[in-house]
Amino acid sequence: MTADRPPQDPPASAGAGSPGPAAAAALSGPGPAKGGPRARVLAITSGKGGVGKTFISANLAAALARRGDRVLVLDADLGLANLDVALNLAPTATLHDVFNDRFTLDEAILPAPGGFSVLLAGSGLVEYSRLTADVRDKLTAVIDAVAPRYDWVLLDTGAGISDVVLYAVSLATEVLLVTSPEPTALTDAYATLKVLATQQQRRRIRMVINQVLRSGEGRAICAQLQLVADRYVSPTLQPSGHLSLQLLGDIPTDASVREAVKRRALVMEMLPGCDAARALVTLASRLADDPA
């Protein structure tokens, strides 16, 4: 990936159509991502809500975009989406409108602060809180349609291990599990990595620990989870295998984050020199330099 790629523009509007295979073939967009025909599709997920998953999704996208990469964040929390709130956006078209053929995919993809694109979902829509065959097929088709057009597609999933969350994660080639040092968050993180290892045959899960209070805390937490996984998860894997947890970084507790969230702004944009923003830049570099 190179840093001299021109700034990302919002995709041009396409003709009418559904997000199925025919629409995927008809989409124009900016063309295949440099360096390969398909984006790296990364699911950013968590076992517990409130650990900063959407905050990391949005700011990680901005950090990757600063490197010159073309990035799309897709709000895969289909029933309780809040990426639009975090970015202070008021979309006229959402992923649900694409699902229902009210808007084309290109009409629903928006430019976001930070130099990346977003595909937002709606909130409070009960029909998308369950994994039906229709939801499954349309979500798959949308990701297949956008993947050739970006370097990264980040799936900001819901929290927990519901069927909708797990299916969204299954569509990604890579997983980034977000947690915090709180005991309840760590318990739910362990439950999530166990399910991903046993049901999706994930053998490598990257982690980021948010809201750490001191240097080295994230490393200690990841090591503790690895010990528990070695004892209780790896021996149960079929076929036999080993679950490896990789700490990509930790994000320190930083008053700048609270201020940015209150203002519905990216900390990468509002306060790029703060400790949390610098940690996010490091996170993006480690992720980009570590092949899928």
Buried (B, 14 or more C-beta within 10 A) or exposed (E): BEEEBEEBEBBEEBEEBBBBEEBBEBBEBBEBBEEEEBBBBBBBBBBBBEBBBBBBBBBBBBBBBBBBBBBBBBBBBBBBBBBBBBBEBEBEBBBBBBBEEEBBBBBBBBBBBBBBBBBBBBBEBEEBBEBEEEBBEBBBBBBBBBBBBBBBBBBBBBBBBBEBBBBBBBBBEBBBBBBBBBEEBBEBBBBBBBBBBBEBEBEEBBBBBBBBEEEEBBBBBBEEBBEBBBEEBBEEBEEEBEBBBEBBBBBBBBEBBEBBBEEEBBBBBBBBEBBBBBBBBBBBBBBBEEEE
